[in-house]
Amino acid sequence: MKNTKARVLTLFLISSISTLAFAQEEKSGIQFIENDWELAKTTAEEQDKPIFIDIYTTWCKPCKQMDKYVFTKKEVGNRFNDTFVNLKIDAESKIGKEIAANYGVLSYPTYAFTTHAGDLIYKVKGAMTPAQLIAEATKARSTARNFRPLSELSAVYNSGERDPQLLYEYLRQKSIKEGRQPQVLEEYVKVLPASEQQTEKVLSIISKNIESIDSQGFTVLNNSLENFEQLTDQQRKSVISGITIAKKLTFKKVVETNDDSLFDRLIAAVHATSYSKSGALAEEKQFRFDYAKISQNFVDYKKLAEEQADYLLEKSDSELAYESERAIENFKREAQARNLQENSQQYMVMLKSLENGAQKSVSYQLNELAWGYVIMAELNGDLQRALRWSDRSLALFVSPANLDTKAQLLYRLEMRKEAIKVEKQAIKTGRKLNTNTSLLEESLKGMKKRLPLNFNEK
């Protein structure tokens, strides 16, 4: 009996000590003020410290991971408690919504570093390791030392001052608060010494503000490709991201303005910045295809669509099955190399998405080609050709979208009864998948009343 009591007492003491140790470890992490913005600002002013704000939501899994595995670490707590006044803000609370809107928060978690008055010094987002978070804190603290509020920088900028460092800081703060600033970026690049144009700092700020291929910023990014292999990983990411964004936003402007001259310059930029001739041709083809479709230039669209459809129709069922199997085998090898467990949700979701992946891809592409003919084709011969594409699309994979495409083609070919039958199948399929079928139902009503088609992009 004595031994039993002694054993129980020992276990109790061990348990108590472990619990105490755990509690002490938790307390050694970041000490947060909870959802009290005014208290955080007052405390920061009294202690002459900047503020660190963890902007989170209750449903955000990465936020919870940071709470459990990062904010509780002793080394993280030491750095943040010594350097900042720390505040946790629920983005869906009343004050949280105001702060999220004020600092342009679009995803969670987001971390904002501010002055005691609330001026944004630095912002970063996403889950990270303790070392990464500490590194971001170091960057924020360094930025805070020479920080000037945006209001002050705006006044100096409006007075005509164009010092490179002033423009950089003005551009950095203004873009964080208000989004891309292509005009300020142009002024910054113009006065920037050539020796500084390919630094990580400069390439990053260009990537975050560029909007056009017709810009000094794009020239800097393009020139950086000449010594791409010598750049750091971060420099490369900024160059690739900036070039991609510039082309994408330029194409958007082409569509808005129907500026064929700008489109020609975009295609020239594609060839100037592509990693290979085949890559440039593929990208050019996609831009031309999208432009023809959006501008409803059926002559150009037809030429590109028929070429692509012929290529897709040559793929046999056995070839597509083989492509899908290879993709699954490659995924399994990569998952094993990454120690991704076969019974994990991520593994099963990704594996499911790869089943019949090649078949689904070809089905989707043929359906998109056929839908362009629904919108633009006038001759029955063209519509019949698109109907063959639609049939092959459905043979590979059935969805409400490609059933609807076939129904629309049949209706345009004046095969009204057949069209109604297929549209009903599209609605039935959509309901089984719990998808919104309201547009399909509107199309069905129009077909029954013999009304002209009201085209809606899927």
Secondary structure, DSSP 8 states (H G I E B T S, - for coil): -HHHHHHHHHHHHHHHHHHHHHHHHHHTS--EEES-HHHHHHHHHHHT--EEEEEE-TT-HHHHHHHHHTTT-HHHHHHHHHH-EEEEEETTSHHHHHHHHHTT--SSSEEEEE-TT--EEEEEES---HHHHHHHHHHHHHHHHT---HHHHHHHHHTT---HHHHHHHHHHHHHHH---HHHHHHHHHHS-GGGTTSHHHHHHHHHH---SSSHHHHHHHHHGGGGGGS-HHHHHHHHHHHHHHHHHHHHHHHHHT-HHHHHHHHHHHHHH-SSHHHHHHHHHHHHHHHHHHHT-HHHHHHHHHHHHHHHHT--HHHHHHHHHHHHHHHHHHHHHTT--TTSHHHHHHHHHHTTHHHHHHHHHHHHHHHHHHHH--SHHHHHHHHHHHHHHHHH---HHHHHHHHHHHHHTT-HHHHHHHHHHHHHHHHHTT---HHHHHHHHHHHTT--------
